[in-house]
Amino acid sequence: MSFANVDAYRSFDSAKPFASRQLVHNLNRIWSAAWLEGNEYSPELRRARELRPVVSAADHILDLHCTSQVVQPFWVYPAFARNAEAALN
């Protein structure tokens, strides 16, 4: 189990609750090789690079989020065979 977005969590200010969703990059959008192997730096990229070996070795990943809206649970990336297979099992 990992608590991934630690720096953003630490930046939380109850007066601006949505300002701490990210510091620079959206951690959920930077997992491609282009981002992870690129030259750009941010706290989110640093953390993703730290977590990359763990994520790559995992059989399955459950990414839990909270939202500002009431929503039904949903599956985000069923187009990837590995994810679709996990969802159907």
C-alpha positions as CSV (number, residue, x, y, z in Angstrom):
1,M,0.0,0.0,0.0
2,S,1.3,3.5,-0.8
3,F,0.1,7.0,0.0
4,A,1.4,8.5,-3.2
5,N,0.7,12.3,-3.3
6,V,2.4,13.1,0.0
7,D,3.7,16.6,-0.9
8,A,0.3,17.7,-2.2
9,Y,-1.3,16.3,1.0
10,R,1.1,18.3,3.2
11,S,0.2,21.5,1.3
12,F,-3.5,21.2,2.2
13,D,-5.1,24.4,3.4
14,S,-8.7,24.2,4.5
15,A,-9.3,27.7,3.2
16,K,-8.3,26.5,-0.3
17,P,-9.1,22.8,-0.3
18,F,-8.7,22.2,-4.1
19,A,-5.4,24.0,-4.3
20,S,-3.6,20.9,-2.9
21,R,-4.7,18.5,-5.6
22,Q,-1.3,18.9,-7.1
23,L,1.7,21.1,-6.7
24,V,2.9,21.1,-10.4
25,H,1.7,18.1,-12.3
26,N,-1.3,15.8,-11.9
27,L,0.2,12.6,-10.5
28,N,-2.3,10.5,-12.4
29,R,-1.2,11.9,-15.8
30,I,2.6,11.5,-15.8
31,W,3.1,7.7,-15.9
32,S,4.2,7.4,-19.5
33,A,7.8,6.8,-20.4
34,A,8.0,10.2,-22.0
35,W,7.2,11.9,-18.6
36,L,9.1,9.5,-16.4
37,E,12.3,9.4,-18.5
38,G,12.1,13.1,-19.5
39,N,14.2,16.0,-18.1
40,E,11.3,17.9,-16.5
41,Y,11.2,18.0,-12.7
42,S,8.3,18.4,-10.2
43,P,7.5,16.9,-6.8
44,E,4.9,14.7,-8.6
45,L,7.5,13.5,-11.2
46,R,10.0,12.8,-8.4
47,R,7.4,10.7,-6.6
48,A,6.3,8.9,-9.7
49,R,9.9,8.0,-10.5
50,E,10.3,6.7,-7.0
51,L,7.2,4.6,-7.3
52,R,7.9,3.4,-10.8
53,P,9.6,0.1,-9.9
54,V,6.8,-0.8,-7.5
55,V,4.1,0.1,-10.0
56,S,5.9,-1.8,-12.8
57,A,6.2,-5.0,-10.6
58,A,2.6,-5.0,-9.4
59,D,0.1,-7.5,-10.7
60,H,-2.7,-5.0,-10.2
61,I,-3.1,-1.4,-9.0
62,L,-6.1,0.0,-7.2
63,D,-5.9,3.8,-7.3
64,L,-8.4,5.3,-4.8
65,H,-9.5,8.9,-5.1
66,C,-11.8,11.2,-3.3
67,T,-13.8,13.7,-5.2
68,S,-15.5,17.0,-4.7
69,Q,-18.7,15.5,-6.2
70,V,-20.9,12.5,-5.3
71,V,-20.0,9.9,-8.0
72,Q,-20.6,6.2,-8.6
73,P,-17.4,4.1,-8.6
74,F,-16.1,3.7,-12.1
75,W,-13.3,2.0,-14.1
76,V,-11.0,4.5,-15.8
77,Y,-8.8,2.6,-18.3
78,P,-10.6,-0.6,-19.5
79,A,-9.0,-0.3,-23.0
80,F,-5.7,-1.7,-21.7
81,A,-5.9,-5.5,-21.8
82,R,-4.3,-5.9,-18.4
83,N,-6.8,-3.6,-16.7
84,A,-9.8,-5.0,-18.6
85,E,-8.8,-8.5,-17.5
86,A,-8.5,-7.5,-13.9
87,A,-11.9,-5.8,-14.0
88,L,-13.6,-8.8,-15.4
89,N,-12.1,-11.2,-12.8
